[in-house]
Amino acid sequence: ERKAKKQNNIYDYFSVRIPKNCIEGDDDLCSRCEDDKCVSCNYKYAFVNGTCIPEFSFKVIYETTDFNESLQLINEATKFGILGLELDNEIINIDIADLNDYTFIFENPGNHTAYFSFDSSILGPILTYFFSSVDKIIYVHFTKEFNTEKITQLPLFIGFTKLRYADISNFNIENLVKMENLFAECHSLIKVKLPNSNAPNLNSMSYMFYNCTSLTSVNFSKGMNYSTSNLNNFENMFSGCTSLTSVDFSYLKTKNIKNTKGMFDNCISLTSLDLSNFTTYNLKMDYMFNNCTNLNYRSEEHTSE
């Protein structure tokens, strides 16, 4: 049995724009559309003046597979940033006593959903070791009110072996320098939404999806403006992504790539690749396509600007 106290809803409300093209059933926002406009929001979002307002900073789904299994939700270093917590539809009382240990026992196997309201001002420049029970997390979604503007390095999900879906599209990465190891060893990762933000200082994506063996595609799409003269290191970025079939680099333009060693090493399912936006003059590219046995076509640019 889990000990928790009921209290009033203590979440703050934050503004989020409704997407231009309303998608009914969208996990992030809308539950019902009319004339391409959202008229009803999903659980934990309020519909105010045509806008879905989230009542949380981030949402996490944990999966237990045994009886009387324990979960520790948040890491020691970051637990004091929690302003509000709802776990399996129950408001948890946030007080000094509760802050000593965010460990809960669940009698039966299954999925458990937690909504956190969080004070992002406590975050340091490196966002890592944020969660506990990382081998139980299958889903993470951050709202834009989780403020990441101070973050310079983002190895957030390294070793989340059961993580299937991650949405960090609301992250502000304007001061981000390294996106290294972001999803390294996330063997179960199927879908990811990347930051929809400028990144003028970003210089490295090495090992970003290393050994994501279930990942089939990655999209650096319009709005993800990572075009920068500083971005130069893609070493082992997709190494070991054995299910990867496609990567859309359409909006990822680079001017000064220096290292793509092992970038697609052992991507045995990759069939075609367009790297025409890449400037690859004087490049270290050892083992870049090692064991890409099904790669039939690739387009590359080999000259400097």
C-alpha positions as CSV (number, residue, x, y, z in Angstrom):
1,E,0.0,0.0,0.0
2,R,1.3,3.5,-0.9
3,K,1.1,6.2,1.7
4,A,-0.1,9.5,0.4
5,K,-2.2,12.5,1.6
6,K,-4.9,14.2,-0.4
7,Q,-4.7,18.0,-0.8
8,N,-5.9,20.7,-3.2
9,N,-4.5,20.8,-6.7
10,I,-1.3,22.8,-6.3
11,Y,-0.2,22.9,-9.9
12,D,0.4,26.2,-11.6
13,Y,-1.2,26.8,-15.0
14,F,1.1,27.5,-18.0
15,S,0.2,28.5,-21.6
16,V,0.7,26.3,-24.5
17,R,-0.5,27.1,-28.0
18,I,-2.8,24.8,-29.8
19,P,-1.2,23.3,-32.9
20,K,-2.3,24.9,-36.2
21,N,-3.5,21.5,-37.5
22,C,-5.5,20.0,-34.7
23,I,-4.8,16.3,-34.1
24,E,-7.6,14.6,-32.3
25,G,-6.2,12.2,-29.6
26,D,-2.8,13.8,-29.6
27,D,-1.1,12.6,-26.5
28,D,0.3,15.9,-25.7
29,L,-2.7,18.2,-26.1
30,C,-6.1,17.7,-27.7
31,S,-8.7,15.1,-27.1
32,R,-11.4,16.5,-29.5
33,C,-11.2,18.7,-32.6
34,E,-13.9,20.7,-34.5
35,D,-13.1,22.6,-37.8
36,D,-9.4,22.0,-37.2
37,K,-9.5,23.6,-33.8
38,C,-9.2,22.0,-30.4
39,V,-12.3,22.1,-28.3
40,S,-11.3,19.7,-25.6
41,C,-7.9,18.9,-24.0
42,N,-6.5,15.7,-22.7
43,Y,-6.2,14.8,-19.0
44,K,-4.1,17.3,-17.0
45,Y,-4.7,20.1,-19.5
46,A,-7.3,22.8,-19.0
47,F,-9.0,24.4,-22.0
48,V,-8.9,28.2,-21.4
49,N,-9.7,30.7,-24.1
50,G,-8.9,28.3,-26.9
51,T,-5.7,27.2,-25.3
52,C,-4.6,24.0,-23.6
53,I,-3.0,24.8,-20.3
54,P,-0.7,22.1,-18.8
55,E,-0.9,21.5,-15.1
56,F,2.6,20.0,-14.9
57,S,6.2,20.5,-15.9
58,F,6.8,17.0,-17.0
59,K,5.0,13.6,-17.3
60,V,6.6,10.2,-16.7
61,I,5.2,6.7,-17.1
62,Y,6.9,4.0,-15.2
63,E,6.4,0.2,-15.8
64,T,6.5,-2.3,-13.0
65,T,6.7,-6.0,-13.9
66,D,6.6,-7.7,-10.5
67,F,4.4,-7.7,-7.4
68,N,5.2,-5.3,-4.5
69,E,7.8,-3.5,-6.7
70,S,9.3,-0.3,-5.5
71,L,10.0,2.9,-7.5
72,Q,12.1,5.9,-6.5
73,L,10.8,8.6,-8.8
74,I,13.4,11.4,-8.6
75,N,17.1,11.7,-7.9
76,E,18.4,13.0,-4.6
77,A,20.0,16.0,-6.2
78,T,16.8,17.3,-7.9
79,K,14.0,16.2,-5.6
80,F,13.9,19.6,-3.8
81,G,12.8,21.2,-7.1
82,I,9.4,19.4,-6.9
83,L,6.5,21.8,-6.3
84,G,3.7,19.3,-7.0
85,L,3.3,15.6,-7.7
86,E,0.4,13.5,-8.8
87,L,0.9,9.8,-9.0
88,D,-1.8,7.5,-10.4
89,N,-4.4,10.2,-10.1
90,E,-3.6,10.9,-6.4
91,I,-2.1,14.2,-5.2
92,I,1.0,13.6,-3.1
93,N,1.4,16.0,-0.2
94,I,4.7,18.0,-0.6
95,D,6.2,18.7,2.7
96,I,9.5,18.3,4.5
97,A,8.8,14.8,5.6
98,D,7.8,13.6,2.1
99,L,11.0,15.1,0.6
100,N,13.1,12.6,2.5
101,D,12.2,9.7,0.3
102,Y,10.2,9.5,-3.0
103,T,10.0,5.7,-3.0
104,F,6.6,4.1,-3.5
105,I,5.6,0.4,-3.3
106,F,3.1,-0.9,-6.0
107,E,1.3,-4.1,-5.2
108,N,0.5,-5.2,-8.8
109,P,2.5,-5.0,-12.0
110,G,1.5,-2.3,-14.5
111,N,2.0,1.3,-15.7
112,H,2.1,4.2,-13.3
113,T,1.8,7.8,-14.4
114,A,3.4,10.7,-12.6
115,Y,2.9,14.4,-13.2
116,F,5.5,16.8,-11.8
117,S,5.4,20.5,-11.2
118,F,9.0,21.5,-11.0
119,D,11.1,24.6,-10.1
120,S,13.6,24.6,-13.0
121,S,15.7,27.4,-11.4
122,I,17.6,24.8,-9.3
123,L,19.0,23.1,-12.4
124,G,22.7,23.3,-13.1
125,P,24.5,23.4,-16.6
126,I,24.5,19.6,-17.0
127,L,21.2,17.9,-17.1
128,T,21.9,14.3,-16.1
129,Y,21.0,11.8,-13.3
130,F,17.7,13.6,-13.0
131,F,15.5,10.6,-12.5
132,S,15.8,7.5,-10.4
133,S,14.4,4.0,-11.4
134,V,15.6,4.7,-14.9
135,D,15.2,1.0,-15.8
136,K,11.4,1.4,-15.2
137,I,10.7,4.5,-17.3
138,I,9.0,4.0,-20.6
139,Y,7.7,7.5,-21.4
140,V,8.8,11.1,-20.7
141,H,7.3,14.3,-21.9
142,F,8.4,17.8,-20.9
143,T,6.3,20.9,-21.2
144,K,7.8,24.3,-22.1
145,E,7.7,25.4,-18.5
146,F,10.5,23.1,-17.7
147,N,13.1,25.8,-18.2
148,T,16.4,24.5,-19.8
149,E,17.9,27.8,-20.9
150,K,20.8,27.4,-18.5
151,I,21.7,23.9,-19.8
152,T,24.9,23.5,-21.7
153,Q,25.2,19.7,-21.7
154,L,22.3,17.2,-22.0
155,P,23.2,13.5,-21.3
156,L,19.7,13.2,-19.8
157,F,18.5,9.8,-20.9
158,I,21.7,7.8,-21.0
159,G,21.0,4.2,-20.0
160,F,17.2,4.4,-20.0
161,T,17.0,0.9,-21.3
162,K,13.1,0.6,-21.3
163,L,12.4,4.2,-22.6
164,R,10.1,3.9,-25.6
165,Y,9.0,7.5,-26.2
166,A,10.6,10.9,-25.3
167,D,9.3,14.4,-26.1
168,I,11.8,17.1,-25.4
169,S,10.5,19.4,-28.2
170,N,9.9,22.2,-25.7
171,F,13.5,22.4,-24.5
172,N,15.3,25.7,-25.0
173,I,18.7,24.7,-26.3
174,E,20.1,28.2,-27.3
175,N,22.9,27.8,-24.8
176,L,23.5,24.1,-25.3
177,V,27.0,23.2,-26.2
178,K,26.9,19.4,-26.2
179,M,24.1,17.0,-27.1
180,E,26.4,14.0,-26.5
181,N,25.0,10.7,-25.1
182,L,21.5,12.1,-25.0
183,F,19.8,8.8,-25.7
184,A,22.8,6.5,-25.5
185,E,22.0,2.8,-24.7
186,C,18.2,3.5,-24.9
187,H,17.6,0.1,-26.4
188,S,13.8,0.3,-26.4
189,L,13.5,3.8,-27.8
190,I,11.0,3.9,-30.7
191,K,10.0,7.6,-31.1
192,V,11.6,10.8,-30.1
193,K,10.6,14.5,-30.6
194,L,13.7,16.7,-30.6
195,P,14.0,20.3,-29.5
196,N,12.3,22.8,-31.7
197,S,14.8,25.5,-30.9
198,N,17.9,27.3,-32.3
199,A,21.2,26.0,-31.1
200,P,23.9,28.4,-32.1
201,N,26.5,27.1,-29.7
202,L,26.0,23.4,-30.3
203,N,29.3,21.7,-31.3
204,S,28.8,17.9,-30.7
205,M,26.2,15.2,-31.1
206,S,28.6,12.3,-30.6
207,Y,27.0,9.1,-29.3
208,M,23.6,10.8,-29.3
209,F,21.7,7.7,-30.3
210,Y,24.4,5.1,-29.5
211,N,23.0,1.6,-29.4
212,C,19.4,2.6,-29.8
213,T,18.6,-0.8,-31.3
214,S,14.8,-0.3,-31.6
215,L,14.9,3.2,-33.2
216,T,13.8,3.1,-36.9
217,S,13.9,6.8,-37.9
218,V,15.0,10.3,-36.7
219,N,13.8,13.6,-38.1
220,F,15.7,16.8,-37.8
221,S,12.8,18.7,-39.4
222,K,11.8,22.3,-40.0
223,G,12.0,24.4,-36.9
224,M,14.9,22.4,-35.5
225,N,17.5,24.9,-36.6
226,Y,20.8,23.4,-35.6
227,S,22.6,25.2,-38.5
228,T,25.8,26.4,-37.0
229,S,29.5,26.7,-37.8
230,N,30.3,25.2,-34.4
231,L,28.6,21.8,-35.0
232,N,31.5,19.6,-35.9
233,N,31.4,16.2,-34.1
234,F,29.1,13.3,-35.0
235,E,31.3,10.5,-33.9
236,N,29.3,7.3,-33.3
237,M,26.1,9.3,-33.4
238,F,24.0,6.3,-34.6
239,S,26.5,3.5,-34.0
240,G,24.7,0.3,-33.2
241,C,21.2,1.5,-34.3
242,T,20.5,-1.8,-36.0
243,S,16.8,-1.0,-36.8
244,L,17.5,2.4,-38.2
245,T,16.1,2.8,-41.7
246,S,16.2,6.5,-42.3
247,V,17.4,9.8,-41.0
248,D,16.1,13.2,-42.2
249,F,18.9,15.7,-42.2
250,S,17.0,18.2,-44.4
251,Y,17.2,21.0,-41.9
252,L,20.5,20.1,-40.3
253,K,23.0,22.2,-42.2
254,T,26.6,22.2,-41.2
255,K,29.7,24.2,-42.3
256,N,32.6,22.7,-40.3
257,I,32.2,19.0,-39.7
258,K,35.4,17.4,-38.6
259,N,34.5,14.0,-37.2
260,T,32.0,11.4,-38.4
261,K,33.9,8.4,-37.3
262,G,31.6,5.4,-36.8
263,M,28.6,7.7,-37.3
264,F,26.5,4.8,-38.8
265,D,28.6,1.9,-37.7
266,N,26.6,-1.3,-37.8
267,C,23.4,0.4,-39.0
268,I,22.5,-2.8,-40.9
269,S,18.9,-1.7,-41.7
270,L,19.8,1.6,-43.3
271,T,19.0,1.6,-47.0
272,S,19.5,5.2,-48.2
273,L,20.9,8.5,-46.8
274,D,21.0,12.1,-48.0
275,L,24.0,14.0,-46.6
276,S,24.0,16.7,-49.2
277,N,23.7,19.5,-46.6
278,F,26.9,18.3,-45.0
279,T,30.2,19.9,-45.8
280,T,32.7,17.1,-45.5
281,Y,36.0,18.6,-46.5
282,N,39.1,17.3,-44.6
283,L,36.9,14.9,-42.6
284,K,37.7,12.1,-40.2
285,M,35.2,9.4,-41.3
286,D,36.8,6.1,-40.3
287,Y,34.2,3.3,-40.1
288,M,31.4,5.8,-40.9
289,F,29.4,3.3,-42.8
290,N,31.0,0.1,-41.4
291,N,28.7,-2.9,-41.8
292,C,25.9,-0.9,-43.4
293,T,25.2,-3.9,-45.6
294,N,21.9,-2.7,-47.0
295,L,22.9,0.9,-47.8
296,N,22.3,1.2,-51.5
297,Y,22.3,5.0,-52.0
298,R,23.8,8.0,-50.3
299,S,24.2,11.5,-51.4
300,E,27.1,13.5,-50.0
301,E,28.7,16.9,-50.3
302,H,32.5,16.8,-50.3
303,T,33.5,20.5,-50.6
304,S,33.9,23.3,-48.0
305,E,32.0,26.5,-48.2
